[in-house]
């Protein structure tokens, strides 16, 4: 889940991300050098966070 907060800590937006969106967020917003071998872990993270 991606949570965007303002400077006071209040939630501005909150939503579940797909694997592709999570990968893009880690790369573009957080600045991590995401590699292809991260994909299986990201898939598990997204599956774990998806409501049943």
Order of alpha helices (4+ residues) and beta strands (2+ residues): beta-beta-alpha-alpha
